């Protein structure tokens, strides 16, 4: 299985600290050594930088460089791979990127999906993973629904429905973003935490590294981190419930859905939410 990592913030934020912990699991403290990737959207939400390697993140000079200084973004998504379907190759490394309705979209997935995912002609995988096929299938569903690409509330509901359908094939823990928002869903394993004032010190579980966030933030900063397994030893991580999906914008959880039924807060303004 693979591991996921994402950042969503209200101010451009470097994900180097969290990525350091994740990358150690790509061959040193974990067995996820079949490739890695990091996608970061520019603070405007329009530009995308995607870096991938079909090699262990723990021993990668590029991954180490990104751990020291990664791009500051409002949304970043990272992944370390343990191949279950598809050979070890660059085209099978996550995150995957596609263009939909003029927007750059990114997906990273952890899990196994059984059977052949039916696809049309418009969106086709470059590699051989079930994850990329699922991404193409999701984009086709968005086309068919003719959803407004600027309607985050409608997109959230439809993405949750798609995740529920894919979860019937196996395990679908996934992160999706267009740079303006972050969608996260879990069939089995995913955790989250939000950092806000008063900021404290955090210590990585997989590397001898500690950061005092009060020294590198302002009182108005809000940063939410999502990870397959908790990355730090001295912070409170919250597990996703089975079948739960979240929509995050500017570091805040703006919507939560579970098993196609609303289980917790969805903001009243979500239906008309833009961006």
C-alpha positions as CSV (number, residue, x, y, z in Angstrom):
1,X,0.0,0.0,0.0
2,X,1.0,3.6,-0.5
3,X,1.0,6.7,1.8
4,X,-0.6,10.1,1.3
5,X,0.3,13.6,2.4
6,X,-1.5,16.9,1.8
7,X,-1.3,20.5,3.0
8,X,-4.1,23.1,2.8
9,X,-3.5,26.6,4.2
10,X,-4.7,30.2,4.2
11,X,-1.3,31.5,3.4
12,X,1.5,30.1,1.2
13,X,3.2,27.5,3.2
14,X,6.2,25.2,2.8
15,X,5.5,21.5,3.2
16,X,9.2,20.5,3.8
17,X,8.8,19.5,7.4
18,X,6.0,17.1,6.7
19,X,7.5,15.9,3.5
20,X,10.7,15.0,5.4
21,X,8.7,12.7,7.6
22,X,6.9,11.1,4.7
23,X,10.0,10.6,2.6
24,X,11.7,8.7,5.4
25,X,8.9,6.1,5.1
26,X,9.9,5.7,1.4
27,X,12.6,3.1,2.1
28,X,13.9,3.7,5.7
29,X,11.1,3.6,8.2
30,X,8.6,2.1,5.7
31,X,8.5,-0.1,2.7
32,X,7.0,2.4,0.3
33,X,10.1,2.5,-2.0
34,X,8.6,2.2,-5.5
35,X,8.5,5.9,-6.3
36,X,7.3,9.2,-5.0
37,X,5.8,12.5,-6.1
38,X,5.0,16.0,-4.9
39,X,2.5,18.4,-6.5
40,X,2.3,22.0,-5.5
41,X,-0.1,24.7,-6.8
42,X,1.0,28.3,-7.1
43,X,-0.7,30.5,-4.5
44,X,-3.0,31.8,-7.2
45,X,-4.3,28.2,-7.7
46,X,-3.5,28.2,-11.4
47,X,0.1,27.1,-11.8
48,X,1.1,23.6,-11.0
49,X,4.6,22.1,-10.2
50,X,4.7,18.3,-10.3
51,X,7.9,16.4,-9.4
52,X,8.1,12.5,-9.5
53,X,10.7,9.8,-9.4
54,X,10.4,6.0,-9.7
55,X,12.9,5.6,-6.9
56,X,12.8,5.5,-3.1
57,X,12.1,8.9,-1.6
58,X,14.3,8.2,1.4
59,X,17.4,8.0,-0.8
60,X,16.5,10.7,-3.4
61,X,18.6,13.8,-3.6
62,X,15.7,15.7,-5.1
63,X,13.3,14.5,-2.3
64,X,15.9,15.6,0.2
65,X,16.2,19.0,-1.4
66,X,12.4,19.4,-1.3
67,X,12.4,18.4,2.4
68,X,14.8,21.3,3.0
69,X,12.9,23.8,0.9
70,X,9.7,23.1,-1.0
71,X,7.5,25.5,-2.9
72,X,5.2,27.6,-0.7
73,X,1.6,26.9,-1.7
74,X,-2.0,26.9,-0.4
75,X,-2.4,23.3,-1.6
76,X,0.3,20.6,-1.9
77,X,-0.2,16.8,-2.3
78,X,2.6,14.2,-1.9
79,X,2.7,10.4,-2.3
80,X,5.1,7.5,-1.7
81,X,4.4,4.3,-3.6
82,X,4.4,0.6,-2.7
83,X,3.4,-1.0,-6.0
84,X,0.4,-3.3,-6.0
85,X,-0.8,-2.8,-9.5
86,X,1.4,-1.5,-12.3
87,X,5.2,-1.9,-12.6
88,X,7.7,0.4,-11.0
89,X,7.9,3.2,-13.5
90,X,7.7,6.9,-13.7
91,X,4.3,6.9,-15.4
92,X,2.8,4.9,-12.5
93,X,4.0,7.3,-9.8
94,X,1.5,9.6,-8.0
95,X,0.3,12.3,-8.0
96,X,-1.4,12.2,-11.4
97,X,-2.3,15.4,-13.2
98,X,-5.0,16.2,-15.8
99,X,-6.7,19.3,-17.2
100,X,-10.4,19.6,-16.7
101,X,-12.5,22.6,-17.8
102,X,-9.3,24.6,-18.1
103,X,-8.1,23.8,-14.6
104,X,-5.2,21.6,-13.5
105,X,-6.4,18.8,-11.4
106,X,-4.2,16.4,-9.3
107,X,-5.0,13.0,-7.7
108,X,-3.1,10.7,-5.3
109,X,-4.5,7.4,-4.2
110,X,-3.8,4.8,-1.6
111,X,-5.5,1.4,-1.9
112,X,-6.5,-1.3,-4.3
113,X,-9.5,-1.3,-6.7
114,X,-10.7,-4.6,-8.1
115,X,-11.7,-5.3,-11.6
116,X,-11.4,-3.2,-14.8
117,X,-12.6,0.4,-14.4
118,X,-14.8,1.3,-17.5
119,X,-13.3,4.3,-19.3
120,X,-14.3,6.4,-22.3
121,X,-12.1,7.9,-25.0
122,X,-11.5,11.4,-23.6
123,X,-9.5,10.5,-20.4
124,X,-7.1,7.6,-20.7
125,X,-4.3,6.5,-18.3
126,X,-0.7,6.9,-19.4
127,X,0.4,4.2,-16.9
128,X,-1.1,0.9,-15.7
129,X,-2.3,1.7,-12.2
130,X,-5.9,1.3,-10.9
131,X,-5.4,4.8,-9.4
132,X,-4.9,6.7,-12.6
133,X,-7.8,4.8,-14.2
134,X,-10.0,5.9,-11.3
135,X,-8.9,9.5,-11.8
136,X,-9.9,9.3,-15.5
137,X,-13.2,7.7,-14.6
138,X,-13.9,10.6,-12.1
139,X,-13.2,13.2,-14.7
140,X,-15.6,11.5,-17.0
141,X,-18.3,11.6,-14.4
142,X,-17.8,15.3,-13.9
143,X,-18.2,15.8,-17.7
144,X,-21.4,13.8,-17.7
145,X,-22.8,15.8,-14.7
146,X,-22.0,19.1,-16.4
147,X,-21.1,20.5,-13.1
148,X,-19.9,24.1,-12.8
149,X,-16.1,24.0,-12.4
150,X,-16.4,27.0,-10.0
151,X,-19.1,25.5,-7.8
152,X,-17.0,23.9,-5.0
153,X,-20.1,22.7,-3.2
154,X,-21.5,20.8,-6.2
155,X,-18.0,19.4,-7.0
156,X,-17.6,18.2,-3.4
157,X,-20.9,16.3,-3.4
158,X,-20.1,14.7,-6.8
159,X,-16.6,13.8,-5.8
160,X,-17.9,12.2,-2.6
161,X,-20.4,10.2,-4.7
162,X,-17.7,9.0,-7.0
163,X,-15.5,8.0,-4.1
164,X,-18.4,6.0,-2.7
165,X,-18.8,4.2,-6.0
166,X,-15.1,3.4,-6.3
167,X,-14.9,2.2,-2.7
168,X,-17.3,-0.6,-3.6
169,X,-14.3,-2.0,-5.7
170,X,-12.0,-2.0,-2.7
171,X,-10.0,0.7,-0.9
172,X,-10.2,4.3,-2.0
173,X,-8.2,6.7,0.2
174,X,-7.6,9.7,-2.0
175,X,-6.6,13.3,-2.3
176,X,-7.8,15.6,-5.2
177,X,-7.3,19.3,-5.8
178,X,-7.5,22.0,-8.4
179,X,-5.4,24.4,-6.4
180,X,-8.5,26.3,-5.0
181,X,-9.7,23.6,-2.6
182,X,-8.6,20.1,-1.4
183,X,-10.9,17.1,-1.4
184,X,-9.9,14.1,0.8
185,X,-11.7,10.8,1.2
186,X,-11.0,7.6,3.2
187,X,-12.1,4.0,3.0
188,X,-9.6,2.9,5.6
189,X,-6.7,5.1,6.7
190,X,-6.3,8.9,6.7
191,X,-5.6,11.4,9.5
192,X,-5.7,15.1,9.8
193,X,-4.7,18.0,12.1
194,X,-4.9,21.7,12.0
195,X,-2.2,24.1,13.2
196,X,-3.3,27.5,14.3
197,X,-2.5,30.0,17.0
198,X,-1.2,29.5,19.6
199,X,1.4,27.5,17.6
200,X,3.6,24.9,19.4
201,X,6.5,22.7,18.7
202,X,6.1,19.5,16.6
203,X,8.5,16.5,16.5
204,X,8.6,14.1,13.5
205,X,8.0,10.4,14.2
206,X,10.3,9.2,11.5
207,X,13.3,11.6,11.6
208,X,15.2,13.5,14.4
209,X,13.6,16.8,13.5
210,X,11.6,19.3,15.6
211,X,10.1,22.7,14.6
212,X,8.8,25.5,16.7
213,X,5.9,26.7,14.5
214,X,5.4,29.8,16.7
215,X,8.7,31.1,15.3
216,X,7.8,30.7,11.6
217,X,4.1,31.7,11.6
218,X,1.8,34.6,12.3
219,X,-1.3,34.7,14.5
220,X,-3.6,34.5,11.5
221,X,-2.1,31.4,9.9
222,X,-4.1,28.2,9.6
223,X,-2.5,25.1,8.2
224,X,-4.2,21.7,7.9
225,X,-2.1,18.6,7.2
226,X,-3.5,15.2,6.1
227,X,-1.5,12.0,6.2
228,X,-2.1,8.3,6.0
229,X,-0.5,7.8,9.4
230,X,0.3,10.6,11.9
231,X,3.7,12.2,11.1
232,X,4.4,13.7,14.5
233,X,4.6,12.4,18.0
234,X,3.4,15.4,20.0
235,X,0.3,16.6,18.2
236,X,-3.3,15.4,18.2
237,X,-4.2,13.7,14.9
238,X,-7.8,12.9,14.1
239,X,-8.7,9.8,12.1
240,X,-11.1,9.9,9.2
241,X,-14.2,7.7,9.7
242,X,-14.8,5.0,7.1
243,X,-16.4,6.4,4.0
244,X,-15.8,10.0,5.2
245,X,-14.9,12.9,2.8
246,X,-13.8,16.4,3.5
247,X,-13.6,19.6,1.6
248,X,-10.9,22.0,2.8
249,X,-10.4,25.7,1.7
250,X,-7.9,28.1,3.1
251,X,-6.9,25.6,5.8
252,X,-10.4,25.2,7.1
253,X,-12.7,22.2,6.9
254,X,-15.7,23.6,4.9
255,X,-17.6,20.3,4.4
256,X,-17.8,16.8,5.7
257,X,-19.8,13.9,4.2
258,X,-19.9,10.2,5.1
259,X,-21.3,7.2,3.3
260,X,-23.3,9.4,0.9
261,X,-25.2,10.9,3.9
262,X,-24.3,14.1,5.8
263,X,-23.0,13.0,9.2
264,X,-21.4,16.2,10.4
265,X,-21.1,19.9,9.6
266,X,-21.6,21.2,6.1
267,X,-21.6,24.9,6.2
268,X,-25.0,26.5,5.2
269,X,-23.3,28.5,2.5
270,X,-21.7,25.4,0.9
271,X,-24.4,24.9,-1.8
272,X,-23.6,28.4,-3.1
273,X,-19.9,28.3,-2.4
274,X,-17.6,29.6,-5.2
275,X,-13.9,28.9,-5.5
